[in-house]
Amino acid sequence: MDLTVNNSTTSAFLVTVFAELQDGSFVAKVMPETGVPYTPYWENEVDQVIVYISPNEEQLATILAALNERRLPFKDLQNYGSVAGGTSTIPV
């Protein structure tokens, strides 16, 4: 199944921070680009990526489910998003 989510725009730089935790699970948070920390956001994370997408709560839950069920590779997240608006289609 493909999920279409809004990309970030120059008028509202919202990004989604995704992280893989030490227990192998994944978490995410949508936040303003200016709020992204330069250090790990979650205490027990292994890896973190910033993706220029602005999903709603349902879309974010779907993406996280795909990550946690290993249907969407974490490393592939960087293939999606843009600061130029539009949409990204993510295979979930």
All heavy atoms as an XYZ file, in Angstrom:
710
protein
N       0.848     -1.177      0.000
C       0.000      0.000      0.000
C       0.893      1.239      0.000
O       1.908      1.269      0.685
C      -0.893     -0.022      1.236
C      -1.706      1.236      1.412
S      -2.868      1.140      2.784
C      -1.973      2.067      4.008
N       0.503      2.229     -0.749
C       1.225      3.497     -0.769
C       0.473      4.537      0.040
O      -0.760      4.578      0.033
C       1.386      3.993     -2.203
C       2.398      3.191     -2.992
O       3.233      2.511     -2.370
O       2.349      3.240     -4.231
N       1.226      5.381      0.731
C       0.664      6.453      1.543
C       1.205      7.769      1.007
O       2.421      7.939      0.863
C       1.081      6.263      3.006
C       0.635      7.317      4.005
C      -0.882      7.227      4.203
C       1.347      7.109      5.327
N       0.331      8.712      0.687
C       0.749     10.016      0.192
C       0.690     11.020      1.340
O      -0.356     11.201      1.964
C      -0.156     10.475     -0.970
O      -0.082      9.500     -2.012
C       0.286     11.820     -1.507
N       1.836     11.647      1.633
C       1.920     12.629      2.716
C       2.424     13.950      2.158
O       3.137     13.986      1.150
C       2.847     12.150      3.860
C       2.311     10.909      4.511
C       4.253     11.939      3.380
N       2.065     15.030      2.836
C       2.519     16.353      2.427
C       3.997     16.530      2.769
O       4.449     16.124      3.840
C       1.712     17.446      3.123
C       0.302     17.526      2.607
O       0.045     17.277      1.434
N      -0.628     17.874      3.470
N       4.712     17.146      1.848
C       6.095     17.534      2.101
C       6.096     18.848      2.866
O       5.081     19.546      2.935
C       6.856     17.704      0.789
C       7.077     16.397      0.062
O       7.175     15.342      0.675
N       7.153     16.471     -1.252
N       7.243     19.219      3.399
C       7.395     20.506      4.059
C       7.293     21.613      3.016
O       7.497     21.389      1.830
C       8.759     20.589      4.749
O       8.868     19.613      5.738
N       6.974     22.803      3.497
C       6.925     23.968      2.618
C       7.759     25.082      3.230
O       8.019     25.080      4.434
C       5.484     24.482      2.422
O       4.978     24.932      3.680
C       4.580     23.407      1.853
N       8.167     26.014      2.408
C       8.984     27.110      2.920
C       8.211     28.010      3.880
O       8.808     28.672      4.709
C       9.548     27.965      1.762
O       8.471     28.398      0.935
C      10.548     27.173      0.945
N       6.889     28.001      3.808
C       6.103     28.841      4.717
C       5.889     28.172      6.076
O       5.580     28.852      7.049
C       4.752     29.183      4.091
O       3.996     27.998      3.894
N       6.041     26.878      6.156
C       5.855     26.162      7.423
C       6.804     24.973      7.458
O       6.429     23.868      7.105
C       4.414     25.695      7.569
N       8.035     25.223      7.850
C       9.036     24.151      7.860
C       8.790     23.182      9.000
O       9.404     23.264     10.057
C      10.456     24.716      7.971
C      11.094     25.009      6.654
C      11.605     26.261      6.403
C      11.193     24.046      5.676
C      12.219     26.544      5.191
C      11.791     24.320      4.458
C      12.295     25.577      4.222
N       7.865     22.257      8.768
C       7.663     21.159      9.702
C       8.435     19.965      9.170
O       8.441     19.710      7.962
C       6.186     20.806      9.838
C       5.315     21.820     10.549
C       3.856     21.358     10.539
C       5.782     22.043     11.974
N       9.097     19.279     10.049
C       9.846     18.084      9.680
C       9.413     16.954     10.603
O       8.808     17.182     11.643
C      11.370     18.305      9.781
C      11.826     19.396      8.830
C      11.794     18.608     11.194
N       9.746     15.741     10.217
C       9.477     14.600     11.076
C      10.807     13.973     11.454
O      11.624     13.655     10.593
C       8.584     13.574     10.362
O       7.396     14.241      9.908
C       8.188     12.450     11.306
N      11.015     13.850     12.757
C      12.213     13.215     13.290
C      11.854     11.762     13.580
O      10.898     11.489     14.315
C      12.692     13.910     14.579
C      13.921     13.222     15.149
C      12.971     15.381     14.320
N      12.581     10.843     12.963
C      12.399      9.409     13.188
C      13.633      8.880     13.894
O      14.751      9.329     13.616
C      12.267      8.658     11.854
C      11.003      8.913     11.108
C      10.936      9.904     10.145
C       9.863      8.139     11.346
C       9.770     10.135      9.430
C       8.700      8.370     10.641
C       8.644      9.364      9.683
N      13.431      7.907     14.781
C      14.572      7.284     15.448
C      14.334      5.798     15.632
O      13.204      5.352     15.844
C      14.823      7.934     16.801
N      15.438      5.064     15.555
C      15.417      3.658     15.923
C      15.957      3.566     17.340
O      16.998      4.141     17.658
C      16.296      2.840     14.984
C      16.297      1.365     15.336
C      17.127      0.518     14.388
O      17.830      1.078     13.513
O      17.071     -0.710     14.530
N      15.230      2.851     18.191
C      15.628      2.721     19.589
C      16.441      1.452     19.807
O      16.462      0.554     18.956
C      14.391      2.717     20.482
C      13.473      3.947     20.331
C      12.287      3.835     21.275
C      14.243      5.243     20.557
N      17.095      1.378     20.943
C      17.953      0.240     21.255
C      17.205     -1.088     21.251
O      17.792     -2.128     20.962
C      18.636      0.443     22.603
C      19.665      1.546     22.562
C      20.249      1.866     23.927
O      19.829      1.338     24.946
N      21.220      2.769     23.941
N      15.912     -1.065     21.539
C      15.138     -2.313     21.551
C      14.654     -2.724     20.156
O      13.933     -3.698     20.003
C      13.960     -2.216     22.520
C      12.905     -1.201     22.104
O      13.044     -0.559     21.033
O      11.920     -1.037     22.848
N      15.038     -1.961     19.125
C      14.667     -2.282     17.758
C      13.367     -1.653     17.293
O      12.973     -1.808     16.142
N      12.698     -0.913     18.155
C      11.459     -0.246     17.765
C      11.769      1.145     17.209
O      12.909      1.618     17.291
C      10.507     -0.139     18.962
O      11.057      0.699     19.962
N      10.747      1.769     16.650
C      10.904      3.079     16.030
C       9.916      4.068     16.624
O       8.801      3.697     17.004
C      10.680      2.973     14.512
C      11.682      2.094     13.843
C      11.445      0.742     13.679
C      12.885      2.613     13.390
C      12.369     -0.079     13.072
C      13.832      1.804     12.785
C      13.567      0.446     12.627
N      10.325      5.325     16.708
C       9.486      6.409     17.199
C       9.631      7.590     16.247
O      10.589      7.650     15.463
C       9.870      6.835     18.637
C       9.525      5.752     19.641
C      11.348      7.184     18.722
N       8.693      8.534     16.342
C       8.758      9.715     15.475
C       8.018     10.872     16.117
O       7.122     10.670     16.942
C       8.153      9.410     14.111
N       8.393     12.068     15.707
C       7.725     13.276     16.176
C       7.799     14.326     15.077
O       8.860     14.546     14.496
C       8.388     13.797     17.447
C       7.731     15.040     18.010
C       8.244     15.356     19.375
C       7.658     16.624     19.927
N       6.252     16.566     20.218
N       6.662     14.975     14.807
C       6.610     16.091     13.871
C       6.894     17.357     14.673
O       6.314     17.564     15.743
C       5.226     16.172     13.185
C       5.157     17.383     12.261
C       4.926     14.891     12.429
N       7.798     18.192     14.152
C       8.163     19.416     14.880
C       8.655     20.474     13.894
O       9.007     20.144     12.762
C       9.244     19.130     15.923
C      10.559     18.646     15.351
S      11.873     18.357     16.575
C      11.187     17.018     17.523
N       8.685     21.730     14.335
C       9.268     22.762     13.476
C      10.748     22.464     13.245
O      11.431     21.935     14.135
C       9.110     24.049     14.289
C       8.088     23.741     15.327
C       8.160     22.272     15.576
N      11.231     22.796     12.079
C      12.635     22.544     11.756
C      13.557     23.191     12.793
O      14.593     22.634     13.149
C      12.952     23.059     10.363
C      14.378     22.762      9.933
C      14.711     23.335      8.580
O      14.297     24.477      8.283
O      15.398     22.640      7.819
N      13.176     24.339     13.297
C      14.004     25.040     14.279
C      14.052     24.317     15.628
O      14.899     24.622     16.459
C      13.488     26.476     14.501
O      12.107     26.408     14.894
C      13.635     27.310     13.242
N      13.159     23.358     15.850
C      13.129     22.626     17.108
C      13.918     21.334     17.094
O      14.035     20.650     18.113
N      14.490     20.982     15.945
C      15.236     19.733     15.835
C      16.521     19.860     16.647
O      17.304     20.791     16.440
C      15.558     19.403     14.356
C      16.458     18.172     14.266
C      14.281     19.187     13.571
N      16.757     18.941     17.569
C      17.979     19.014     18.379
C      19.214     18.560     17.606
O      19.115     17.795     16.652
C      17.680     18.035     19.518
C      16.775     17.028     18.902
C      15.919     17.802     17.912
N      20.350     19.046     18.011
C      21.611     18.611     17.413
C      22.144     17.368     18.113
O      23.166     16.824     17.728
C      22.655     19.728     17.472
C      22.323     20.859     16.530
C      21.705     22.011     16.981
C      22.613     20.748     15.183
C      21.395     23.043     16.105
C      22.301     21.776     14.299
C      21.697     22.915     14.779
O      21.388     23.933     13.917
N      21.458     16.945     19.133
C      21.796     15.733     19.875
C      20.628     14.766     19.734
O      19.553     15.153     19.257
C      22.023     16.059     21.361
O      20.827     16.644     21.885
C      23.192     17.027     21.534
N      20.780     13.508     20.149
C      19.649     12.578     20.060
C      18.417     13.118     20.802
O      18.527     13.652     21.906
C      20.181     11.312     20.723
C      21.662     11.387     20.527
C      21.989     12.848     20.628
N      17.256     13.003     20.179
C      16.005     13.480     20.782
C      15.490     12.498     21.830
O      14.971     12.898     22.849
C      14.958     13.692     19.679
C      13.691     14.338     20.176
C      13.657     15.696     20.439
C      12.543     13.589     20.385
C      12.499     16.304     20.906
C      11.388     14.189     20.843
C      11.368     15.544     21.114
O      10.224     16.139     21.585
N      15.654     11.194     21.562
C      15.207     10.170     22.496
C      16.423      9.609     23.226
O      17.476      9.397     22.626
C      14.451      9.056     21.774
C      13.120      9.511     21.288
C      11.949      9.497     21.985
C      12.802     10.056     20.008
N      10.937     10.010     21.212
C      11.428     10.359     19.991
C      13.554     10.319     18.865
C      10.791     10.907     18.893
C      12.928     10.873     17.761
C      11.561     11.157     17.788
N      16.254      9.330     24.485
C      17.345      8.899     25.346
C      18.045      7.621     24.873
O      19.261      7.512     24.933
C      16.793      8.685     26.762
C      17.800      8.844     27.845
C      17.138      8.794     29.189
O      16.470      9.771     29.560
O      17.285      7.757     29.865
N      17.306      6.654     24.417
C      17.880      5.350     24.098
C      17.874      5.058     22.591
O      17.686      3.933     22.182
C      17.142      4.246     24.858
C      15.654      4.240     24.553
O      15.112      5.199     24.022
N      14.975      3.161     24.883
N      18.145      6.075     21.791
C      18.118      5.860     20.344
C      19.469      5.405     19.808
O      20.520      5.712     20.364
C      17.632      7.103     19.615
C      18.596      8.252     19.587
C      18.048      9.433     18.817
O      16.938      9.896     19.125
O      18.749      9.892     17.902
N      19.394      4.675     18.706
C      20.573      4.171     18.016
C      20.887      5.054     16.816
O      22.039      5.346     16.527
C      20.339      2.714     17.541
C      21.505      2.201     16.724
C      20.052      1.809     18.719
N      19.839      5.480     16.115
C      20.003      6.279     14.908
C      18.820      7.225     14.780
O      17.718      6.923     15.263
C      20.084      5.369     13.678
C      20.643      6.061     12.454
O      21.092      7.222     12.554
O      20.629      5.442     11.382
N      19.042      8.374     14.151
C      17.993      9.383     13.995
C      18.099      9.995     12.607
O      19.200     10.240     12.118
C      18.187     10.457     15.066
C      17.254     11.637     14.981
C      17.459     12.598     16.141
O      17.199     12.239     17.269
N      17.942     13.791     15.850
N      16.941     10.221     11.965
C      16.904     10.909     10.680
C      15.814     11.975     10.702
O      14.817     11.838     11.405
C      16.665      9.942      9.489
C      17.800      8.967      9.334
C      15.352      9.231      9.611
N      16.053     13.017      9.940
C      15.079     14.095      9.794
C      14.551     14.003      8.364
O      15.329     13.970      7.402
C      15.736     15.470     10.012
C      16.139     15.775     11.465
C      14.739     16.571      9.640
C      16.704     14.802     12.287
N      13.212     13.966      8.227
C      12.586     13.836      6.917
C      11.654     15.043      6.728
O      10.859     15.360      7.613
C      11.800     12.509      6.801
C      11.229     12.345      5.407
C      12.701     11.329      7.153
N      11.750     15.680      5.585
C      10.961     16.882      5.305
C       9.558     16.511      4.815
O       9.176     16.779      3.684
C      11.692     17.776      4.302
C      12.830     18.515      4.963
C      14.073     17.925      5.103
C      12.648     19.786      5.483
C      15.118     18.587      5.730
C      13.678     20.462      6.115
C      14.903     19.859      6.237
O      15.926     20.519      6.873
N       8.801     15.867      5.725
C       7.397     15.554      5.478
C       6.594     16.058      6.671
O       7.128     16.240      7.761
C       7.142     14.039      5.271
C       7.607     13.230      6.474
C       7.781     13.560      3.974
C       7.231     11.743      6.427
N       5.308     16.278      6.435
C       4.417     16.763      7.486
C       3.167     15.884      7.539
O       2.085     16.303      7.127
C       4.048     18.222      7.194
O       3.222     18.727      8.210
N       3.309     14.652      8.047
C       2.157     13.749      8.093
C       1.188     14.137      9.209
O       1.588     14.728     10.218
C       2.799     12.390      8.388
C       4.022     12.735      9.183
C       4.506     14.039      8.601
N      -0.087     13.780      9.018
C      -1.032     13.957     10.119
C      -0.844     12.775     11.081
O      -0.029     11.879     10.829
C      -2.478     14.089      9.610
C      -2.965     12.854      8.876
O      -2.624     11.711      9.199
N      -3.795     13.060      7.859
N      -1.580     12.752     12.186
C      -1.392     11.708     13.201
C      -1.630     10.310     12.648
O      -0.880      9.375     12.954
C      -2.304     11.963     14.400
C      -1.858     13.129     15.246
C      -2.742     13.325     16.467
O      -3.312     12.338     16.974
O      -2.839     14.474     16.924
N      -2.648     10.154     11.842
C      -2.963      8.840     11.262
C      -1.863      8.383     10.306
O      -1.451      7.216     10.327
C      -4.311      8.893     10.544
C      -4.758      7.556      9.987
C      -6.111      7.652      9.300
O      -7.022      8.309      9.849
O      -6.237      7.075      8.207
N      -1.390      9.296      9.477
C      -0.319      8.955      8.539
C       0.966      8.583      9.286
O       1.649      7.622      8.931
C      -0.054     10.118      7.585
C      -1.175     10.371      6.612
C      -0.997     11.671      5.857
O      -0.479     12.668      6.378
N      -1.428     11.676      4.594
N       1.284      9.344     10.341
C       2.480      9.056     11.123
C       2.376      7.677     11.776
O       3.338      6.907     11.768
C       2.710     10.139     12.174
C       4.004     10.032     12.966
C       5.220     10.055     12.048
C       4.080     11.157     13.989
N       1.205      7.354     12.300
C       0.992      6.038     12.909
C       1.168      4.926     11.872
O       1.749      3.873     12.169
C      -0.394      5.963     13.540
N       0.708      5.155     10.651
C       0.859      4.165      9.577
C       2.325      3.976      9.210
O       2.787      2.847      9.022
C       0.039      4.593      8.343
O      -1.338      4.695      8.720
C       0.179      3.596      7.207
N       3.072      5.060      9.123
C       4.504      4.969      8.809
C       5.240      4.228      9.925
O       6.063      3.346      9.664
C       5.111      6.371      8.577
C       4.496      7.025      7.332
C       6.640      6.285      8.451
C       4.800      8.506      7.191
N       4.927      4.560     11.171
C       5.581      3.881     12.297
C       5.248      2.396     12.330
O       6.119      1.565     12.608
C       5.187      4.546     13.621
C       5.909      5.852     13.929
C       5.312      6.513     15.157
C       7.401      5.600     14.107
N       4.014      2.048     12.018
C       3.635      0.628     11.977
C       4.445     -0.095     10.906
O       4.947     -1.202     11.139
C       2.142      0.485     11.715
N       4.609      0.529      9.739
C       5.386     -0.090      8.665
C       6.851     -0.259      9.076
O       7.471     -1.275      8.768
C       5.280      0.742      7.388
N       7.400      0.723      9.774
C       8.777      0.604     10.266
C       8.893     -0.523     11.284
O       9.778     -1.373     11.196
C       9.245      1.919     10.898
C       9.543      3.068      9.949
C       9.665      4.377     10.719
C      10.818      2.789      9.165
N       8.004     -0.535     12.254
C       8.062     -1.525     13.332
C       7.788     -2.946     12.846
O       8.288     -3.906     13.437
C       7.119     -1.140     14.472
C       7.700     -0.033     15.320
O       8.810     -0.142     15.819
N       6.958      1.057     15.459
N       7.021     -3.075     11.784
C       6.737     -4.392     11.212
C       7.742     -4.753     10.117
O       7.581     -5.755      9.426
C       5.306     -4.415     10.665
C       4.270     -4.291     11.763
C       2.865     -4.011     11.243
O       2.644     -4.060     10.004
O       1.992     -3.726     12.083
N       8.759     -3.907      9.946
C       9.843     -4.129      8.985
C       9.379     -4.180      7.530
O       9.993     -4.804      6.688
C      10.638     -5.398      9.313
C      11.182     -5.459     10.728
C      12.210     -4.362     10.931
N      12.945     -4.520     12.193
C      12.772     -3.745     13.265
N      11.894     -2.765     13.245
N      13.496     -3.927     14.343
N       8.275     -3.486      7.235
C       7.807     -3.380      5.854
C       8.402     -2.168      5.160
O       8.358     -2.055      3.942
C       6.270     -3.294      5.816
C       5.575     -4.567      6.251
C       4.062     -4.449      6.191
N       3.553     -3.693      7.342
C       2.916     -2.529      7.273
N       2.651     -1.970      6.110
N       2.490     -1.929      8.372
N       8.934     -1.241      5.923
C       9.570     -0.032      5.399
C      10.953      0.064      6.033
O      11.063      0.205      7.256
C       8.735      1.206      5.747
C       9.311      2.576      5.392
C       9.490      2.722      3.883
C       8.407      3.684      5.927
N      12.020     -0.035      5.247
C      13.360      0.063      5.810
C      13.639      1.481      6.335
O      13.371      2.474      5.644
C      14.283     -0.267      4.639
C      13.416     -1.010      3.666
C      12.039     -0.421      3.839
N      14.173      1.561      7.534
C      14.493      2.841      8.166
C      15.394      3.686      7.262
O      15.175      4.886      7.113
C      15.170      2.575      9.521
C      15.482      3.815     10.302
C      14.474      4.569     10.878
C      16.790      4.213     10.487
C      14.763      5.714     11.613
C      17.093      5.349     11.223
C      16.078      6.097     11.784
N      16.390      3.055      6.628
C      17.337      3.791      5.780
C      16.657      4.411      4.566
O      17.174      5.370      3.989
C      18.482      2.889      5.348
C      18.063      1.727      4.484
C      19.256      0.866      4.084
C      18.875     -0.347      3.320
N      18.167     -0.143      2.080
N      15.493      3.914      4.174
C      14.782      4.449      3.010
C      14.052      5.760      3.298
O      13.637      6.454      2.372
C      13.774      3.436      2.469
C      14.435      2.277      1.748
O      15.692      2.264      1.638
O      13.709      1.373      1.304
N      13.876      6.116      4.563
C      13.139      7.336      4.891
C      13.742      8.577      4.253
O      13.032      9.509      3.883
C      13.062      7.525      6.408
C      12.157      6.549      7.148
C      12.311      6.727      8.659
C      10.709      6.748      6.739
N      15.058      8.603      4.095
C      15.722      9.764      3.513
C      15.412      9.938      2.032
O      15.741     10.957      1.449
C      17.236      9.664      3.716
C      17.630      9.790      5.173
C      17.464     11.197      5.712
O      18.439     11.930      5.761
N      16.269     11.587      6.091
N      14.740      8.959      1.421
C      14.348      9.065      0.012
C      13.080      9.891     -0.177
O      12.685     10.149     -1.315
C      14.117      7.676     -0.594
C      15.374      6.842     -0.616
O      16.475      7.364     -0.698
N      15.201      5.540     -0.520
N      12.448     10.297      0.898
C      11.165     10.986      0.820
C      11.286     12.393      1.386
O      12.219     12.723      2.100
C      10.100     10.190      1.590
C      10.073      8.752      1.160
C      10.581      7.752      1.969
C       9.583      8.394     -0.093
C      10.595      6.425      1.552
C       9.589      7.079     -0.525
C      10.103      6.099      0.309
O      10.127      4.809     -0.115
N      10.298     13.216      1.052
C      10.240     14.565      1.582
C      10.900     15.592      0.686
O      11.674     15.270     -0.217
N      10.570     16.842      0.967
C      11.103     17.968      0.212
C      10.747     19.249      0.945
O       9.768     19.304      1.670
C      10.502     17.995     -1.192
O      10.836     19.189     -1.856
N      11.541     20.291      0.741
C      11.210     21.594      1.288
C      10.430     22.432      0.286
O      10.052     23.552      0.565
C      12.479     22.369      1.731
C      13.160     21.659      2.868
C      13.413     22.592      0.570
N      10.168     21.872     -0.882
C       9.493     22.590     -1.956
C       8.002     22.306     -2.024
O       7.353     22.598     -3.025
C      10.144     22.268     -3.283
N       7.442     21.711     -0.966
C       6.018     21.399     -0.980
C       5.737     20.134     -1.772
O       6.610     19.296     -1.960
N       4.516     20.008     -2.213
C       4.110     18.813     -2.948
C       3.858     17.653     -2.000
O       3.589     17.861     -0.811
N       3.983     16.455     -2.501
C       3.724     15.275     -1.701
C       4.799     14.216     -1.945
O       5.510     14.268     -2.942
C       2.353     14.653     -2.016
O       2.314     14.288     -3.394
C       1.199     15.600     -1.684
N       4.885     13.281     -1.025
C       5.722     12.093     -1.177
C       4.837     10.873     -1.044
O       3.912     10.864     -0.216
C       6.806     12.052     -0.090
O       7.815     12.997     -0.323
N       5.124      9.873     -1.834
C       4.406      8.615     -1.748
C       5.337      7.605     -1.086
O       6.401      7.286     -1.625
C       3.970      8.143     -3.135
O       3.140      9.157     -3.713
C       3.181      6.834     -3.049
N       4.912      7.114      0.079
C       5.736      6.209      0.870
C       5.087      4.817      0.854
O       3.912      4.686      1.206
C       5.874      6.730      2.318
C       6.498      8.139      2.297
C       6.706      5.764      3.163
C       6.521      8.837      3.632
N       5.835      3.790      0.474
C       5.275      2.436      0.447
C       5.212      1.852      1.849
O       6.218      1.531      2.448
C       6.259      1.665     -0.431
C       7.559      2.371     -0.234
C       7.211      3.814     -0.005
N       4.017      1.762      2.353
C       3.832      1.244      3.718
C       3.088     -0.077      3.666
O       2.735     -0.668      4.593
C       3.112      2.247      4.621
C       3.991      3.467      4.846
C       1.790      2.660      4.044
